[in-house]
Amino acid sequence: MANYKDIHGTQIEVRSDNPSNPVNGQVWYNTTDQKLRGLSSNPVGSWATTGNLNQARRRLTGAGPSTAGLAISGTNDPPYFANVEQYNGSAWTEIANVTTAREETAAAGKSATSILFFGGNENTTPKHSGKTESWNGTSWSEVADLNLSRAELAGAGASNTSALTFGGIGDSPPPSRGALVESWNGTSWSEVADLNTSRDDVMGAGIITSALAFGGHTPSPSGKTAVTESWNGTSFAEVADLNTARSTGGGAGDTNTAALMYGGTTGSASANTELWNGTSWTEVANLNTARSDQGEFGSSANALSFGGNGPTAVAEEWSEPTLTIQEFDLS
């Protein structure tokens, strides 16, 4: 019978403490605690299904923390929804509607009581919207419009007084994929430096001083891009590409050094998930349900994916890769 050393190439170490930097699969006996321990890892993270939205929809957006974020607006082609639902870690509750129903919008905010919602398509002519709404934890109020009305844009930001939006498609004849970046100071939007690559259906993550723009739709023959750009508070710079070019996916993250990208379309709905560490993207565990046109919020460590093409009400929760010291029963 093969022993532990034959299988793993090392003996079970006997020591008086736990090793400071164990590797996955390493096992040791701690003589002080009289415990057999080992390190196990989930290096690719995982998605787990959670409570469904009350209203199935696609082309929606979201913002807030992973345990209390909002699912905002969206469509079933038709209608356009004004519905807003709040997540509590396991289920969704309908709360106050936005003022104007629309789809293909963006939002920003890391707190459940301070969120900004902007852009999108309205059921009007012209359809592209510049409307911006602010959430205070109880109700929505209209504030100053975007400088350029547009849909299929991305958002980043910590609150309803500090946000960034980039990309999208506007009404300028003919409709054009945008590089425009606008910054929100709590009162008005100001045009700032452009993206290097014009695109719509772009994904975003981060805050007003440290954001990431990735993927999207361009006029290229493939129609999809893997280009990633990092925002330092002043300008965007190109960094390493996604592994898979796609658009209309989900994006979550708190800075330009830690982000998650999931789902989207490559021509068909994707389940692929990629994790950004500030230098490169790594493919990690897939969504359980492939989807595009979804809503999203949270961080690279804990994120939500909800709704999407179908339309669907399915929601999933992401947990980051983990390293766990386990104890083994010797009885």
C-alpha positions in Angstrom: 0.0 0.0 0.0 1.4 3.4 -0.9 2.1 5.7 2.0 1.7 9.5 2.3 5.3 10.1 1.3 5.0 7.9 -1.8 1.9 9.9 -2.9 3.0 13.4 -2.0 6.8 13.2 -2.1 7.1 14.4 1.5 6.6 13.0 5.0 4.1 14.3 7.5 6.1 16.9 9.4 6.2 16.8 13.2 6.6 20.3 14.6 5.6 22.4 17.7 3.7 25.1 15.7 1.9 25.6 12.4 4.1 26.4 9.3 4.0 30.1 8.4 3.6 29.5 4.6 2.1 26.0 4.0 1.4 24.8 0.5 -1.8 23.2 -0.7 -2.0 19.6 0.4 0.7 19.9 3.1 0.0 17.9 6.3 1.8 18.3 9.6 1.4 17.2 13.3 1.4 20.0 15.8 2.9 18.6 19.1 1.9 21.6 21.1 -1.8 21.3 20.2 -1.6 17.6 19.6 -3.4 18.0 16.3 -2.9 16.6 12.8 -3.5 19.5 10.4 -3.3 20.2 6.7 -3.9 23.0 4.2 -6.6 22.7 1.6 -7.3 25.4 -1.0 -10.0 26.3 -3.4 -7.8 28.2 -5.9 -10.5 29.0 -8.3 -13.3 30.3 -6.0 -16.9 29.3 -6.4 -20.4 30.4 -7.4 -23.5 29.2 -5.4 -27.1 29.8 -6.3 -29.0 32.1 -4.0 -32.6 33.5 -3.9 -34.2 34.4 -7.2 -35.2 38.0 -8.0 -38.9 38.6 -7.7 -39.0 40.0 -11.2 -37.2 38.1 -14.0 -35.5 40.7 -16.3 -32.4 41.5 -18.3 -30.4 44.6 -19.2 -30.6 45.6 -15.5 -27.9 47.1 -13.3 -26.9 47.0 -9.6 -24.8 48.6 -6.9 -24.0 48.3 -3.3 -22.4 45.7 -1.0 -22.7 42.0 -1.6 -25.1 41.5 1.4 -27.3 44.5 0.8 -27.0 45.7 -2.8 -29.8 46.8 -5.2 -31.0 45.3 -8.5 -32.3 48.2 -10.5 -34.6 48.6 -13.5 -34.2 46.4 -16.7 -36.6 45.0 -19.3 -38.5 42.0 -20.6 -38.6 43.6 -24.1 -41.2 45.1 -23.3 -41.8 46.5 -20.7 -39.1 48.6 -19.2 -39.1 48.2 -15.4 -38.8 50.8 -12.7 -38.6 48.0 -10.2 -35.8 48.0 -7.5 -35.1 45.0 -5.3 -32.7 44.8 -2.3 -30.7 41.7 -1.4 -30.2 40.7 2.2 -27.7 37.9 1.8 -30.2 35.3 0.8 -33.4 36.9 -0.6 -34.7 39.9 -2.5 -37.3 42.5 -1.3 -39.0 45.0 -3.5 -38.3 48.6 -2.4 -39.0 52.1 -3.9 -39.0 52.3 -7.7 -36.7 54.5 -9.7 -38.4 57.6 -11.1 -37.9 56.6 -14.8 -38.1 53.0 -16.1 -35.2 52.1 -18.4 -32.8 49.5 -19.5 -29.0 49.2 -20.3 -28.2 51.6 -17.5 -25.3 51.9 -15.1 -24.9 52.5 -11.4 -22.3 53.3 -8.7 -22.1 53.0 -5.0 -20.6 50.7 -2.4 -23.1 51.4 0.4 -26.8 50.3 0.4 -27.8 53.9 1.4 -25.8 55.9 -1.2 -26.2 54.9 -4.8 -26.2 56.7 -8.2 -28.2 55.4 -11.2 -27.7 56.9 -14.7 -28.0 56.6 -18.4 -29.8 53.9 -20.4 -32.6 53.6 -22.8 -36.1 55.0 -22.2 -39.3 54.1 -23.9 -39.2 57.4 -25.8 -37.8 59.0 -28.9 -34.9 59.5 -28.8 -34.4 56.6 -26.5 -31.0 57.3 -25.1 -31.2 58.8 -21.6 -29.0 61.2 -19.6 -31.1 61.0 -16.5 -29.4 60.5 -13.2 -31.1 59.5 -10.0 -29.7 59.4 -6.4 -30.7 56.9 -3.7 -30.5 57.8 0.0 -31.6 54.5 1.4 -35.3 55.4 1.3 -36.1 57.1 -2.0 -34.9 58.1 -5.4 -34.5 61.7 -6.5 -33.6 63.1 -10.0 -30.4 65.1 -10.1 -28.3 66.6 -12.9 -28.2 64.8 -16.3 -25.2 63.3 -18.0 -23.5 65.6 -20.5 -24.1 62.9 -23.2 -27.3 60.9 -23.1 -26.2 57.2 -23.7 -26.9 53.6 -22.9 -24.7 50.5 -22.6 -22.3 52.4 -20.4 -20.4 51.4 -17.2 -20.1 52.9 -13.8 -17.7 53.0 -10.9 -17.7 54.9 -7.6 -18.2 54.7 -3.9 -21.3 56.7 -3.3 -24.0 59.0 -4.7 -21.5 62.0 -4.4 -18.5 60.4 -6.1 -18.9 58.4 -9.3 -17.4 57.8 -12.8 -19.0 56.6 -16.0 -17.3 55.6 -19.2 -18.1 54.2 -22.7 -21.6 53.6 -24.0 -23.6 54.5 -27.1 -25.1 57.9 -27.7 -27.6 59.7 -30.0 -25.0 61.6 -32.0 -25.9 60.8 -35.7 -25.0 58.1 -36.5 -25.1 56.5 -33.1 -21.5 56.0 -32.1 -19.6 53.9 -29.6 -18.1 56.2 -27.1 -14.8 56.8 -25.4 -16.3 59.6 -23.2 -15.6 59.5 -19.5 -17.6 61.7 -17.1 -17.0 62.3 -13.4 -19.8 63.1 -10.8 -19.1 65.3 -7.7 -22.5 65.1 -6.1 -23.9 68.0 -8.0 -23.0 67.7 -11.7 -21.2 65.6 -14.3 -17.9 66.9 -15.8 -16.2 65.5 -18.9 -12.7 64.1 -18.2 -10.1 62.1 -20.1 -11.4 59.6 -22.7 -11.0 55.8 -22.9 -8.3 54.7 -25.3 -10.7 52.2 -26.9 -14.2 53.4 -27.8 -16.8 50.8 -26.9 -20.3 50.2 -25.6 -21.6 47.2 -23.5 -18.4 47.8 -21.4 -17.9 46.4 -17.9 -16.5 48.4 -15.0 -15.3 48.2 -11.4 -13.7 50.4 -8.8 -14.0 53.9 -7.4 -13.6 57.5 -8.8 -9.8 57.5 -8.2 -9.1 53.8 -9.0 -11.2 52.1 -11.6 -11.1 49.5 -14.3 -12.8 49.3 -17.7 -12.8 45.9 -19.5 -14.4 44.2 -22.4 -17.2 45.6 -24.5 -18.4 45.9 -28.0 -16.4 47.7 -30.7 -16.7 48.3 -34.5 -14.0 45.5 -35.0 -14.9 42.5 -37.2 -15.4 40.3 -34.1 -17.6 43.0 -32.4 -16.1 42.0 -29.0 -12.9 43.3 -27.2 -10.7 41.9 -24.5 -9.1 45.3 -23.9 -8.7 46.4 -20.2 -7.9 49.9 -19.1 -6.9 51.1 -15.7 -8.0 54.5 -14.3 -5.7 56.4 -11.8 -8.0 59.3 -11.1 -6.7 61.3 -14.1 -6.4 59.1 -17.1 -7.0 55.6 -18.5 -4.0 53.4 -19.5 -4.2 50.0 -21.3 -3.2 47.0 -19.2 -3.4 43.2 -19.8 -6.4 41.9 -21.8 -9.1 39.6 -20.6 -8.5 36.0 -21.6 -11.8 35.9 -23.4 -13.1 38.9 -25.4 -16.8 39.6 -24.6 -19.4 42.2 -23.8 -22.6 42.7 -21.7 -21.1 40.8 -18.7 -20.9 41.6 -15.0 -18.1 43.5 -13.2 -17.4 43.9 -9.5 -14.5 45.3 -7.5 -13.3 48.1 -5.2 -10.1 49.2 -7.0 -8.1 48.9 -10.2 -6.1 46.1 -8.6 -8.9 43.8 -7.6 -11.8 43.0 -9.9 -14.0 40.2 -11.1 -15.5 39.8 -14.6 -18.3 37.2 -15.2 -20.7 36.1 -17.8 -21.4 38.2 -20.9 -21.5 37.2 -24.5 -18.9 36.0 -27.0 -21.7 35.6 -29.6 -23.5 33.3 -27.2 -24.0 33.6 -23.4 -20.9 32.8 -21.4 -20.4 31.4 -17.9 -16.7 32.3 -17.8 -15.4 34.2 -14.8 -12.0 36.0 -14.6 -10.2 37.5 -11.6 -8.0 40.5 -11.9 -5.0 41.0 -9.5 -3.7 44.3 -10.8 -1.4 42.7 -13.3 -3.3 40.0 -15.2 -6.6 38.2 -15.5 -6.9 34.5 -14.4 -9.8 32.2 -15.3 -11.5 30.9 -12.2 -14.8 29.0 -11.6 -17.6 29.4 -14.1 -21.1 30.7 -13.3 -23.6 27.9 -12.8 -25.9 29.6 -15.4 -24.3 31.1 -18.5 -25.8 34.6 -19.1 -25.3 38.1 -20.5 -27.2 41.4 -19.8 -27.1 40.6 -16.1 -27.0 42.8 -13.0 -24.1 42.9 -10.6 -22.6 44.3 -7.4 -20.1 43.6 -4.7 -16.3 43.1 -4.6 -13.8 40.7 -6.2 -14.1 38.7 -3.0 -17.9 38.5 -2.7 -20.1 39.4 -5.7 -23.6 38.9 -7.0 -24.8 38.0 -10.5 -28.5 38.3 -11.1 -31.0 38.3 -13.9 -29.9 38.4 -17.5 -30.8 37.1 -20.9 -33.8 34.8 -21.0 -35.0 36.8 -19.2 -34.1 35.0 -16.0 -34.6 35.7 -12.2 -31.7 33.4 -11.2 -29.1 34.9 -8.9 -25.6 33.6 -7.9 -23.2 34.6 -5.2 -19.4 34.5 -5.7 -16.9 33.5 -3.0 -13.2 34.2 -3.6 -10.5 31.5 -3.7 -9.7 30.3 -0.2 -6.9 28.7 1.8 -8.1 26.8 4.9 -6.2 24.9 7.6 -8.2 21.7 8.4 -7.9 19.4 11.4 -8.1 15.6 11.1 -9.8 13.3 13.6 -7.4 10.8 14.9 -9.9 8.9 17.0 
